[in-house]
Amino acid sequence: MHRLKPAVEPYAELPYRPRRLIREGTGTWLGPARIVSGFELLWTAIWFVLTLPFRIVFGIFSILGRIAALVVGFAIMVLGAALLPGPFVLIGLPLFALGLLLALRSLG
């Protein structure tokens, strides 16, 4: 009685077979541990406190600008929809599309 050879893995010879990465130790995926000094932590806290009022004011202006663009876009869209059923279809359709794009753009 003769012995059979073990079956070869069917995908072992394909050239596009991806190779698995071997982990050498713990933490190698995230990189080396970063040590934060006390001076860096203190500077970060001071910078956060100093720039907080400016970030709040600029954030409020950004929100107000988005709300204004939304209102104007909605008004243009309504004007375009009002002109659609009449003889001004060629003006109403682009106005509606422009208002819709402006309103959607202001939403984010």
C-alpha positions as semicolon CSV with decimal commas, in nm:
position;residue;x (nm);y (nm);z (nm)
1;M;0,000;0,000;0,000
2;H;0,153;0,333;-0,099
3;R;0,092;0,666;0,073
4;L;-0,084;0,956;-0,096
5;K;0,080;1,298;-0,108
6;P;-0,102;1,573;0,080
7;A;-0,307;1,805;-0,138
8;V;-0,143;2,134;-0,226
9;E;-0,326;2,447;-0,119
10;P;-0,498;2,565;-0,442
11;Y;-0,424;2,935;-0,394
12;A;-0,066;2,904;-0,270
13;E;0,094;2,965;-0,610
14;L;-0,104;3,272;-0,716
15;P;0,117;3,584;-0,740
16;Y;-0,146;3,825;-0,606
17;R;-0,192;3,643;-0,276
18;P;-0,172;3,902;0,000
19;R;0,083;3,852;0,272
20;R;-0,013;3,885;0,634
21;L;0,167;4,130;0,857
22;I;0,333;3,982;1,162
23;R;0,323;4,181;1,484
24;E;0,661;4,208;1,643
25;G;0,545;4,329;1,980
26;T;0,276;4,514;2,162
27;G;0,202;4,865;2,044
28;T;0,368;4,837;1,705
29;W;0,045;4,918;1,521
30;L;0,002;5,254;1,692
31;G;0,364;5,361;1,683
32;P;0,584;5,450;1,975
33;A;0,425;5,592;2,287
34;R;0,441;5,972;2,296
35;I;0,532;6,133;2,625
36;V;0,375;6,473;2,682
37;S;0,582;6,704;2,898
38;G;0,433;6,932;3,159
39;F;0,540;7,243;2,965
40;E;0,361;7,123;2,653
41;L;0,048;7,045;2,852
42;L;0,056;7,388;3,018
43;W;0,110;7,568;2,684
44;T;-0,181;7,375;2,528
45;A;-0,412;7,474;2,814
46;I;-0,310;7,841;2,796
47;W;-0,355;7,848;2,417
48;F;-0,699;7,686;2,449
49;V;-0,813;7,950;2,701
50;L;-0,670;8,244;2,502
51;T;-0,829;8,144;2,172
52;L;-1,167;8,038;2,314
53;P;-1,342;8,380;2,275
54;F;-1,226;8,411;1,915
55;R;-1,343;8,060;1,831
56;I;-1,682;8,131;1,990
57;V;-1,729;8,458;1,795
58;F;-1,620;8,302;1,466
59;G;-1,847;8,003;1,530
60;I;-2,145;8,233;1,589
61;F;-2,068;8,424;1,266
62;S;-2,044;8,095;1,079
63;I;-2,382;7,978;1,208
64;L;-2,545;8,315;1,128
65;G;-2,399;8,305;0,776
66;R;-2,537;7,957;0,720
67;I;-2,881;8,061;0,844
68;A;-2,880;8,370;0,617
69;A;-2,778;8,159;0,316
70;L;-3,053;7,910;0,398
71;V;-3,317;8,184;0,413
72;V;-3,201;8,346;0,087
73;G;-3,178;8,008;-0,088
74;F;-3,526;7,914;0,028
75;A;-3,667;8,249;-0,090
76;I;-3,505;8,209;-0,434
77;M;-3,638;7,854;-0,452
78;V;-3,993;7,969;-0,369
79;L;-3,968;8,249;-0,627
80;G;-3,854;8,000;-0,889
81;A;-4,138;7,762;-0,802
82;A;-4,388;8,048;-0,827
83;L;-4,264;8,135;-1,178
84;L;-4,278;7,776;-1,304
85;P;-4,650;7,745;-1,390
86;G;-4,668;8,073;-1,584
87;P;-4,502;8,190;-1,902
88;F;-4,169;8,245;-1,721
89;V;-4,067;7,879;-1,708
90;L;-3,726;7,955;-1,856
91;I;-3,658;8,194;-1,566
92;G;-3,831;7,993;-1,294
93;L;-3,647;7,665;-1,346
94;P;-3,293;7,804;-1,307
95;L;-3,406;8,016;-1,012
96;F;-3,553;7,710;-0,842
97;A;-3,236;7,508;-0,905
98;L;-3,013;7,792;-0,782
99;G;-3,218;7,836;-0,464
100;L;-3,218;7,462;-0,403
101;L;-2,842;7,440;-0,444
102;L;-2,785;7,739;-0,215
103;A;-3,017;7,601;0,052
104;L;-2,860;7,255;0,040
105;R;-2,510;7,402;0,044
106;S;-2,589;7,602;0,357
107;L;-2,708;7,291;0,539
108;G;-2,367;7,137;0,532
